[in-house]
Amino acid sequence: MTIQHIDTLEGHEERVWALAWSQNGELLASCSGDKTIKIWRLKDEKLELLQTLDGNQQRTIRGLAWSPNGSLLASTSFDATTCIFERSDSNPQNFECIATLEGHENEVKSVSWDASGSLLATCSRDKRVWIWEMSEDKDFESIAVLEGHSQDVKKVKWHPVKEVLFSASYDDTVKVWEDDDDDWYCSKTLTSHTSTVWDLAFDKTGDRMVTCSDDCNLIVWDTENIKNGPKKLCTITGFHTRTIFSVDWSEEDLIATGSGDNYIRVFQRDSTVNDPQAPSFLQIAVQKQAHDGDVNCIQWNPSKPQLLASCGDDNKIKLWKVQKPSE
């Protein structure tokens, strides 16, 4: 496999922290230390700027997530707020802030919508995870404040099919949160990493999860049967030499990583290993110096699974195409 550079975007004035593709793969949102969000449209494998959202959050914007139907975009900021932007029906190129969620004590690091689009999770340096419920009128109400992590919570992500929430933390753990008659509780704590867990991603079925860490390792988990707790399947190690900040799992079953070593790496399951409970993964593509600095986020396009977007400390967003040499 090869990684081909397609496009570089230089609109942000400070480091770019996060990216999020809309579910149809047409729009890419980016956020930055410059306190702005930019909305880009994909056209002919190039990205063009549609709108810059600014003035809504007063410090670095750290996390982004589109609602499943693509009409809402949530952003989290170091100013302790989460903003909700709605796409205009009359002008699809225009987004407007319709709600600002407050409650966290300090920096909000990550945000995630559940599969139904009615629940939103946020996490913060305050060690807490909040769950918000959206009404039909797009009003937001906090329905749970989850305490269990002992340090900064870096990432929250809903299971793609089940109403189960995962959170990753500076305390080296991933916690699994479930609902029992409107009472949210931690059903499992995963402790296999030896340093900060920065990110996690699911395959398209939700039966497998991958986590990445400051320990430079990836761990693949069986998440098919949540009730019995996620089961560790294998560790992918010996590739990145610095913190792995971001991981994503594509529709074509490829795992991509972005790291503090400035590399992007792509892994694929080894088809010669037949035991699903003891899989092995091969590195199939590498991009050296993908950015001039940390690679903070990588995201596969959900509808064009060969396309991969990345962003970094060099203030840039890059678009890549991952394909077989003959394609």
Secondary structure, DSSP 8 states (H G I E B T S, - for coil): -EEEEEEEE---SS-EEEEEE-TTSSEEEEEETTS-EEEEEEETTEEEEEEEE-SS-SS-EEEEEE-TTSSEEEEEETTSEEEEEEE-SS-TT-EEEEEEEE--SS-EEEEEE-TTSSEEEEEETTSEEEEEEE-TT--EEEEEEEE--SS-EEEEEE-SSSS-EEEEETTS-EEEEEEETTEEEEEEEE---SS-EEEEEE-TTSSEEEEEETTS-EEEEE-S-GGG--EEEEEE-SS-SS-EEEEEE-TTSEEEEEETTS-EEEEEE-TT---TTS--EEEEEEETTSSSS-EEEEEE-SSSTTEEEEEETTS-EEEEEEE-TT-
